[in-house]
């Protein structure tokens, strides 16, 4: 199992962020090949950090090799390209971690 975890700080425009994320970004992400599962969780509280986390998205793949193949796909490039459309709602880009 391998995952891409995307951690978003508190948006400066929550309503605009949620609308674009749910109506545009998620449908793009759902087209990424070999995606086994995905979930989005809103952060209730953080500990041991000053980072104002708002949301964590997890994209699940069969293994690290499949994850890397999927990241190279045109579908994932569209997801990555859509980040520029999310940036007006955010104060900084999300933190991304690839984990196994």
C-alpha positions in Angstrom: 0.0 0.0 0.0 1.2 3.5 -0.8 -0.5 6.8 -0.2 -0.2 10.4 -1.2 -1.2 12.7 1.7 -2.0 16.3 1.0 -2.2 18.6 4.0 -3.9 22.0 3.6 -3.6 24.9 6.0 -6.7 27.0 6.9 -7.9 28.7 3.7 -8.3 32.4 3.6 -11.6 31.8 1.8 -13.1 28.6 3.2 -16.3 28.9 1.1 -14.5 29.4 -2.2 -12.0 26.7 -1.3 -14.6 24.1 -0.5 -16.6 24.9 -3.6 -13.7 24.6 -6.0 -12.2 21.6 -4.1 -15.5 19.6 -4.1 -16.8 20.6 -7.6 -13.6 20.6 -9.6 -10.5 19.2 -7.8 -12.1 16.0 -6.5 -13.7 15.1 -9.8 -10.2 15.5 -11.4 -8.6 13.4 -8.8 -11.1 10.6 -9.2 -9.8 10.2 -12.8 -6.2 9.4 -11.7 -5.4 5.9 -12.9 -4.9 3.1 -10.4 -6.5 5.0 -7.5 -7.7 2.4 -5.0 -9.3 4.8 -2.6 -9.5 8.4 -1.4 -10.7 10.2 1.6 -10.8 13.8 2.8 -10.8 14.6 6.5 -11.2 18.0 8.1 -8.8 18.6 11.0 -10.5 19.2 14.3 -7.3 19.9 16.3 -3.5 19.8 15.9 -1.0 19.0 18.6 2.8 19.7 18.8 2.7 22.1 15.8 1.8 25.7 15.0 0.7 24.7 11.5 -3.0 25.6 11.2 -4.1 22.5 9.4 -7.5 22.5 7.9 -7.8 19.4 5.8 -5.9 16.2 4.9 -6.6 14.3 1.7 -5.4 10.7 1.3 -5.0 9.0 -2.1 -4.4 5.3 -1.9 -2.5 3.1 -4.4 -1.6 -0.5 -4.5 2.2 0.0 -4.0 4.9 2.7 -4.4 5.6 1.8 -8.0 1.9 2.1 -9.0 1.8 5.4 -7.1 4.8 6.7 -9.1 3.2 5.6 -12.4 0.0 7.3 -11.5 1.8 10.6 -10.7 3.3 10.6 -14.2 -0.1 10.2 -15.8 -1.8 13.0 -17.8 -4.8 12.7 -15.4 -2.6 13.5 -12.4 -0.9 16.4 -14.3 -4.4 17.9 -14.6 -4.9 17.5 -10.8 -1.5 19.1 -10.2 -2.3 21.9 -12.7 -5.6 22.7 -10.9 -3.6 23.6 -7.8 -3.1 27.1 -9.3 -6.9 27.5 -9.3 -7.0 26.6 -5.5 -4.2 29.0 -4.6 -6.4 32.1 -4.5 -8.2 30.5 -1.6 -5.0 29.5 0.3 -2.2 31.3 1.9 0.4 28.8 0.8 0.6 25.5 -1.2 -0.4 22.3 0.6 2.3 20.0 2.0 2.4 16.7 0.2 3.9 13.4 1.6 4.2 10.1 -0.1 4.0 7.2 2.4 3.9 3.5 2.4 
